[in-house]
Amino acid sequence: MKDHLLSNCRKIVEILRTASSVAILHHWDADGIASAAILSKILNAQTFFYVPKIGCYGLEAINMEWLRSLPLSLVLILDYGLPVEDVLKLEKTLNVKVAVIDHHLNKPLSNCFCNPVAMGFSEENYPSTTWVIRDLFNVKNLDLYVALGIVGDLGKAIENHKFKNWVIKKCQEHGLLLKDLFKAVEAIDSCYRLVDYNCINHARKVLTESRVKGVLNDTLLSKNKDIVRENIGKALEKTELIRDYGKVKLFKLECDNYLTSIIGRELAYRFRGSVIVFDNAVKKLGLEYIYVRSYSFNLRNILSKLKSKGFNVGGKDYVFVITCKGKCGKEINTVLNTLLRHVGV
Ligand SMILES: [Mn+2]
């Protein structure tokens, strides 16, 4: 890791070493869960785990009362792209030190904020939060967890990623294949897709205690994986192509479960030469999203532009998600216009 990045990140290592009681707020996906599992193995402190309200990226996703009731010396945010303004507010409200280890696009923050991507480093070099953690701590014996986080976040994009061979090597060292990691990711991610918090906590425990093989052999996770798979099939059939501008395509779907990213990824993969815009209402969350992904266009500038327009948007180089205020009608037009201006038709 680069020197000036290190100073921020080193501070976190130092603070974690001395913390006595830590609340770990982690993202609900495989990278977030793998990151939490690694940290729980590294830390000597008493740890409390907390998963923010699924689908939300803001203070409203965090149960302050619960956090306040804990005897905390530190709150550690892992792989959860909480806007920096909210990180600062959280610290103030709880009156406890807050540290962040992440790789989502965000504004840079000084002190205990270890996020190479927010500091301007390429996401290519930091494909997962588990990888950032690997850079920070000596976790060589936990590399399979690191690989799991990478596969979770990259998905099929790992095929053309420079980390592919490293990940395959780590699988081999544990008698596994790359497709086994895909299966484990699918099993873990079935929890948030079904909006099932107990399942997420279960997945983290299984992963921590019985590693990737434990996840692959777990009955509950494998049952949920099958349920989600069936759901995805049906949802894909229901997904409608509403507008086709060539390089930009708009799709629409209303569904019960939180399948936004898996369907969005699938659409992006099917139309890899385009940018896909996916308007998805999720009943279980009571929210509507605009998910934008592309395998061929870097979207970072567009994300920044929409952020500056006051949109509730988060993401990375090749993907961003807007959470709409109510229905997405107004936001959709702005997104389409901005995209068409940038990538053409
Ligand atoms: Mn991640």
Boltz pocket constraint, residues with backbone or C-beta under 6 A from the ligand:
constraints:
  - pocket:
      binder: B
      contacts: [[A, 31], [A, 32], [A, 79], [A, 103], [A, 127], [A, 128], [A, 129], [A, 149], [A, 153]]
      max_distance: 6.0
